[in-house]
Amino acid sequence: MQFAIKAWLAATLAPFTDEAFYWLESRHPAWGYSDLPPLTAWLIRGGEAVAGHGVIGMRWPFLVLGAALPWIVVRFAREAFDPRIGWQAGLLCLVLPLAGTLGVLAVPDVPLTAAIMLAVLALLRAAAKDRLRDWLLLGGSLALAWTTHYRAAMPMLVGLLFVLGAPRGRALWRRPGLWLAMAVAAMGLVPMAISNWHQHGAGLAFQLVDRNPWRFHAGALVQPLEQALACTPLLYAMLLWAGGCAWRRREEGAPWDVIAFVSIGFLALYFLLGLFADDVRFRAHWPLPGYLPLLAALPALVAAKTGTLARRWLGGAVFVAVLGQGLGLAWLGMAATPGGATRLADLKAFPYAFVGWREAAARVGPLRHEGVLVADNFALAAELAFFLGDRQPVYSLDSPLNVKHGRAPQLALWHLDEAGLRAAHAGQAMLLAVEETAQSERERFTWLGTICRRIDAPRAVARVSLYDGRKRVALYLGTVPLDMPASVAATPVERGACPIWLAAHAADSPR
């Protein structure tokens, strides 16, 4: 039932902004990109090669990986405890909202989480049996994680804590298998190294510098509350209890030492990282790999209790988690339909990133032969390219959003930025799509005031305004300018003479 719902969502829900750009990356095969290593784009490319272009073609590999995750948890729990605990852990994985909804979207967290959990299973086996195949599985899983996301550094750090802090872990230093596993894992760094070499370190700069302030922000102290909402409060509390029990029993050896160091390591390190790192983008999913081993420990600990209280608490936690996951899937289901998105807008839960793209592309389609197609930011450019089937390149203006999300270097490498636009099409007709609502009200008008420098003689030809103006895209015909526009903000006189700024301001005024 759950898989059927997820499959329907994967086949129905419009791609959100990051997904569309990952799809655009898949159209340009490479060793890596300015925002991510290559595996996400490779999976999308392979998915469409099998199932054709479209949301299900893009998402089905991630749907399969998301469905495989509970089975990996089952296998881990069987190895750690017994078959009964294994099935219970798998069921808990299905109801944990962060894990149960995984796979609906084509995002890097799906292969990253699966790879990390495979690595944890391999570590549990290798520490106990020292078999070659387990060391190879450990190294191969970590290599896959490195080809997926820069956050693959976290399982490496957590593994280091285990081999430094646990008696069984320290014994692994003398085993050749550990060094073989690290050598195999290092192979996953090759694509990242090549892409950063080609892009002069753009990926590392974005992930380590540009997106993270690296200064303490007190607002991040609410992370436990965010995690309680993401996991549902009762299940979150029980997982923390299981983590504490595992930590106290870590000296007993297998499997408590692996569970303790992996789970507490992930949760604690991500909490500390969150106090200083990116505080703008969504990150509640980051600690998910830390909860998965605890899904095995929790039923084992509850089974060891002689009374019924712990079982009642666990039953209540499962019930609340099912409700929480149901709400999450219902939100996505409503976002997949215009009527549902309207109701969400009324409830102040508007799914902005998922809606409006089809309607915008439908208005662009009949006009796309009027001139070279340009969007005012990377997200709109990627969405239009997706819905138009990549039949013509879609350029992007040099929006601040391109820099904020680490996509500006990639667009420049593809020659799909303003410099590439002028180099190939200066003086030619252009059709410009402007997403007026892409930024906050304070930021959007600063940007919109400069757009008239980026298109000569703009003339409004169409407008898409949806959900009481919450999503607006305006289309203009004009000419690609010959000169580079000034990067400074437009003056009041320039804004007052710019029809693009005036139209957006007028559309905002009644609200």
Residue, then its C-alpha position, 0 to 999 in steps of 0.5 A: m500500500q505504501f509503495a503504491i502511494k509513493a509510486w503514484l506520487a512519483a508519477t504525478l508530482a511535478p519535479f521541484t526545483d532541485e530535481a529539475f536541475y538534477w535532471l538538467e545535469s543528467r542531460h550533460p554527462a560529467w564526472g560531477y557538477s558544481d553542486l553535487p557529485p555525479l551519481t544522482a544525475w547518472l541515476i536520472r539518465g539511466g532511469e529515463a533511458v529505460a522508461g523514457h522522459g518524464v517524472i516516472g522515468m526520472r524517479w523510478p531508480f530512486l523509488v526502487l532504492g527507497a523501497a530497498l532501504p527497509w530491507i537493508v534495515v531488516r538485514f542489519a537487525r537480523e545480523a545484530f539480533d535475530p529474525r524477529i527483531g529484523w522484521q520489527a526493525g523493517l516495519l519501524c523503518l516503513v513508519l519512520p516518516l523520514a525513511g518511509t517517504l524516501g524515494v518519491l523524489a529524485v534527490p541525492d539523499v536516497p542513494l546516499t542513505a541506502a549506501i550509508m546503511l549498507a556500509v553500516l551493515a558491512l561494518l557490523r559483519a566485518a568487525a565480527k567475521d573479518r571476511l573479504r566480501d564484507w570489507l569489499l561491501l564496506g568500501g564499495s558502499l562508501a565509494l557510492a556515498w562519495t559519488t552521491h554527496y559531499r556529506a559522505a564525509m560524515p560516515m567516514l567521521v563516524g567510522l573513525l570514531f568507532v575505530l578509535g573509541a571502541p575496543r573492537g574498533r581499535a582491533l580493526w587497525r591491524r586487519p588488512g581488510l580495513w585498509l582494503a575497504m578504505a582503498v576501495a572507498a577512495m575510488g569514490l573520490v575520483p569523480m569528485a576530484i576530477s570535477n573539482w579540478h575542471q571547475h577550479g574547486a567550485g563544488l568544494a567551494f559551494q559545499l564548504v564555504d559559500r552555503n555555510p556561514w561557519r558561525f554560531h547561530a542560536g536559532a539552530l538550538v531548536q534542532p531537536l524540536e525539528q527532529a521531533l517533528a520530522c520523526t514524530p515526537l513519541l518515536y523520536a523520544m524512544l529512538l533517543w532512549a534506545g541511543g542512550c541505552a546503546w551508548r551505555r552498553r557499548e563496552e559489551g561489544a557487538p552489536w551495541d558498540v557499532i549501533a552506539f558509535v554510528s547512531i550517536g555519532f551521526l546525531a551528535l555530529y549533525f547537531l554540532l554541525g547545524l549550530f554553525a552551518d547552513d541555516v537557510r536550506f532544509r536539513a531535517h533529513w540530514p541525521l536520518p542515517g543515525y536513526l536507522p541502526l536504532l530501529a534495530a536496537l529499539p525493538a530489542l530493548v523493548a523485548a527485554k523489558t519484563g512489563t508491558l509499559a515499554r510495549r505500549w509506548l512503542g505501540g503508541a509511537v508507531f501509531v503516531a508515526v503512521l499518522g505523521q507519515g500519512l500527513g506527509l504523504a497527504w501533503l505531497g498528494m495535495a501538491a500534486t493536484p491543482g485543487g489540493a495545492t489551492r487548499l494548502a495555500d489556504l492553510k498556509a502550507f503552499p507547496y511553492a516548489f512543486v506547482g506552476w511549472r506545467e502552466a508556465a511551460a504551457r504558455v511558453g511552448p507556443l511562443r518558444h520559436e519566437g526567439v532564444l528561450v531565457a529564464d530569469n533564474f536557474a530553477l525556472a530554466a531547468e523546469l522549462a527545459f524539463f517540460l519542453g523535453d530538452r528540445q532547445p536550450v534554455y538560458s538563465l540570467d545571472s540571478p542571485l539565486n544561481v549563486k545562492h544554490g551553487r548553480a552559477p559555475q555549472l551554468a557558466l560551464w555549459h554556456l547557459d548563463e548570460a555570457g553564453l547567451r550573448a556570445a551565441h545570440a547577441g542581437q537576436a530575438m529572445l523570449l524571457a520568462v520572469e518568475e516574479t515570486a521566486q524571491s522574498e519581496r525585499e529581494r525580488f524587486t532589487w533583482l527585477g529592477t535590473i532585468c531591463r538591462r538584460i533584455d532590449a525593448p521588452r514587450a509583455v506577451a503573456r502572464v501566468s498567475l496562480y494561487d492568488g498570485r503566489k506563483r507568477v511567471a511573466l513572458y516578454l519578447g525582446t532582443v539579446p543585448l550586446d553588452m554586459p549589464a551592470s551588476v549594481a542595483a538599479t536606480p529608482v529612475e531605472r526601476g520606474a522606466c522598466p516595464i518588467w519591474l512595474a508589472a511585478h510591482a503592480a501585481d504585488s500591490p493588491r495583495 
